[in-house]
Amino acid sequence: MASGQSEFDAEISVEPAEGRPGAYVGSFGDGWRIGNGVNGGVIMCLATTALQRRLDLDGAHGDPLAFSGFFLTPSGPGPVEATTEVLRVGRTMSTGQVSVAQPGPDGALVERMRALASFGDLDASASVLQTAAPPDMPPPEDCISSTDAPEFLAAATLLDRIEIRLDPATAGWVGGRPSGRGEMRGWLRLRDGRDPDPVMLLFALDALPPVAFNLGILGWAPTLEFTGHVRGRPAPGWLRVSLSSQNITAGLMEEDATVWDSEGRFVAQSRQLCGIRTPRSAN
Amino acid sequence: MASGQSEFDAEISVEPAEGRPGAYVGSFGDGWRIGNGVNGGVIMCLATTALQRRLDLDGAHGDPLAFSGFFLTPSGPGPVEATTEVLRVGRTMSTGQVSVAQPGPDGALVERMRALASFGDLDASASVLQTAAPPDMPPPEDCISSTDAPEFLAAATLLDRIEIRLDPATAGWVGGRPSGRGEMRGWLRLRDGRDPDPVMLLFALDALPPVAFNLGILGWAPTLEFTGHVRGRPAPGWLRVSLSSQNITAGLMEEDATVWDSEGRFVAQSRQLCGIRTPRSAN
């Protein structure tokens, strides 16, 4: 399926807000939730779409290269606005800022996320000197489907939109036996067949269950800050996503993600800082 | 030496700009250059200092936790302004935005960097569940001093302000024999004896020579985007800094940095996206 026809594209699309230059409006549906909140990747992709329109990047150097978002308050289904600012338009790269907001209980806009992002042309140079090799894992049909996930994930309507197939070696938490290791990996694709593109990779970087699950930390791990780098244009088909975390300190942990396309090419990576309630502090 | 008395603190300090709420002024000296540009870590620390003042964070939860900066144009010695915006002030965490600008040739301000940052209290929770172990390397006296660096680094006045002792196993480039591996590690401290603190860690994350040197890429590798996370309050003394890079694609590479304090505790990490001229594209 081409981009532009899928439910993913409908979810992240925006239209110019009448009479307010640089502002765009959209709507979050009910189908992309984790618990009560809208998936962070969807929010980042909508913000990216708004910036692409503002920077008029449909054509030249319109690929997101770097995206850093700070999450301020939880998002929910309903109307959403993205207000953009142009920071720099260069010959080969452009940078902008975007603020995503939703109406609060009293109707006044409440900021959900503030982000900065740079755009360029992923095809500008084909040279690849070195990249991380894709993880060795069983084919999707031998992996554990997200439909086998524990009941507490049933509230995640997001899982109706995507297919996740977790490597059994890193999916012990699904059966209530977390591995204790800060790693998780799996296959990912959109359920409606929409193929990945550079914008969708920002979603893929934040779509797997939290790596914290493998450490026995099953509560909500809100993202405070997320930075993703898109490094290649993905081939159609399944993506491979690998998560890892090395450091859990003082109520904070990082989650690193790397994505390879169906041809085994490295195409994106991210790091996010999450707040966690450790088993000790949760008591 | 206590913070506040050192040349580092003088370099990153700001004062409120008269009559312009949220704006702060400072000055970059000539002593923190890499080539013609001011070291990126100095720019980030000045921006952080301005945000701390704006958010009135001298006391409670005033430690930088996450900092993401997008570099727009090269900075140079001379006057500098930081314009701040408060995004969210919470009970335990606050987030702001800062724009760093300098007068251009015609006197009009030119934006150098736009950044977002969150602040909290690194002492709020002492629980540490797991962290990366510090790298095994010889003591500083058995490492290679930055004063042994090749002549092309002579233009870096920054090297008069800091002491760097590189692990010989990762310093082949100093003698013209780059290892070909994307890793570098060394000891770091400020030459005037000023001990590290959370703000200074943002500087430490970006103070070593580029890891690209070990890949034979000796040209300028401008930082497009830098995100640093401060995860612990450092003990006095030498810091250990480890750099790595796995992916060099299409004129871009990431550089990951991790910092441990003199007691071997993990205290900070970062990832930056750099533009590079690969040996092929440089011809």
HADDOCK unambig.tbl for C-alpha pairs under 7 A between the chains (distance, minus, plus):
assign (segid A and resid 68 and name CA) (segid B and resid 68 and name CA) 6.69 0.50 0.50
assign (segid A and resid 72 and name CA) (segid B and resid 88 and name CA) 6.82 0.50 0.50
assign (segid A and resid 88 and name CA) (segid B and resid 72 and name CA) 6.82 0.50 0.50
assign (segid A and resid 124 and name CA) (segid B and resid 250 and name CA) 6.80 0.50 0.50
assign (segid A and resid 125 and name CA) (segid B and resid 250 and name CA) 4.39 0.50 0.50
assign (segid A and resid 125 and name CA) (segid B and resid 251 and name CA) 6.44 0.50 0.50
assign (segid A and resid 126 and name CA) (segid B and resid 250 and name CA) 5.34 0.50 0.50
assign (segid A and resid 127 and name CA) (segid B and resid 249 and name CA) 6.02 0.50 0.50
assign (segid A and resid 127 and name CA) (segid B and resid 250 and name CA) 5.17 0.50 0.50
assign (segid A and resid 128 and name CA) (segid B and resid 248 and name CA) 5.92 0.50 0.50
assign (segid A and resid 128 and name CA) (segid B and resid 249 and name CA) 4.38 0.50 0.50
assign (segid A and resid 128 and name CA) (segid B and resid 250 and name CA) 6.10 0.50 0.50
assign (segid A and resid 129 and name CA) (segid B and resid 248 and name CA) 5.34 0.50 0.50
assign (segid A and resid 129 and name CA) (segid B and resid 249 and name CA) 6.30 0.50 0.50
assign (segid A and resid 130 and name CA) (segid B and resid 246 and name CA) 6.69 0.50 0.50
assign (segid A and resid 130 and name CA) (segid B and resid 247 and name CA) 5.33 0.50 0.50
assign (segid A and resid 130 and name CA) (segid B and resid 248 and name CA) 5.29 0.50 0.50
assign (segid A and resid 131 and name CA) (segid B and resid 246 and name CA) 5.51 0.50 0.50
assign (segid A and resid 131 and name CA) (segid B and resid 247 and name CA) 4.08 0.50 0.50
assign (segid A and resid 131 and name CA) (segid B and resid 248 and name CA) 6.27 0.50 0.50
assign (segid A and resid 132 and name CA) (segid B and resid 246 and name CA) 5.72 0.50 0.50
assign (segid A and resid 132 and name CA) (segid B and resid 247 and name CA) 6.25 0.50 0.50
assign (segid A and resid 231 and name CA) (segid B and resid 249 and name CA) 6.77 0.50 0.50
assign (segid A and resid 246 and name CA) (segid B and resid 130 and name CA) 6.68 0.50 0.50
assign (segid A and resid 246 and name CA) (segid B and resid 131 and name CA) 5.51 0.50 0.50
assign (segid A and resid 246 and name CA) (segid B and resid 132 and name CA) 5.71 0.50 0.50
assign (segid A and resid 247 and name CA) (segid B and resid 130 and name CA) 5.32 0.50 0.50
assign (segid A and resid 247 and name CA) (segid B and resid 131 and name CA) 4.09 0.50 0.50
assign (segid A and resid 247 and name CA) (segid B and resid 132 and name CA) 6.25 0.50 0.50
assign (segid A and resid 248 and name CA) (segid B and resid 128 and name CA) 5.91 0.50 0.50
assign (segid A and resid 248 and name CA) (segid B and resid 129 and name CA) 5.31 0.50 0.50
assign (segid A and resid 248 and name CA) (segid B and resid 130 and name CA) 5.29 0.50 0.50
assign (segid A and resid 248 and name CA) (segid B and resid 131 and name CA) 6.28 0.50 0.50
assign (segid A and resid 249 and name CA) (segid B and resid 127 and name CA) 6.02 0.50 0.50
assign (segid A and resid 249 and name CA) (segid B and resid 128 and name CA) 4.37 0.50 0.50
assign (segid A and resid 249 and name CA) (segid B and resid 129 and name CA) 6.29 0.50 0.50
assign (segid A and resid 249 and name CA) (segid B and resid 231 and name CA) 6.76 0.50 0.50
assign (segid A and resid 250 and name CA) (segid B and resid 122 and name CA) 6.99 0.50 0.50
assign (segid A and resid 250 and name CA) (segid B and resid 124 and name CA) 6.77 0.50 0.50
assign (segid A and resid 250 and name CA) (segid B and resid 125 and name CA) 4.36 0.50 0.50
assign (segid A and resid 250 and name CA) (segid B and resid 126 and name CA) 5.33 0.50 0.50
assign (segid A and resid 250 and name CA) (segid B and resid 127 and name CA) 5.17 0.50 0.50
assign (segid A and resid 250 and name CA) (segid B and resid 128 and name CA) 6.11 0.50 0.50
assign (segid A and resid 251 and name CA) (segid B and resid 125 and name CA) 6.45 0.50 0.50
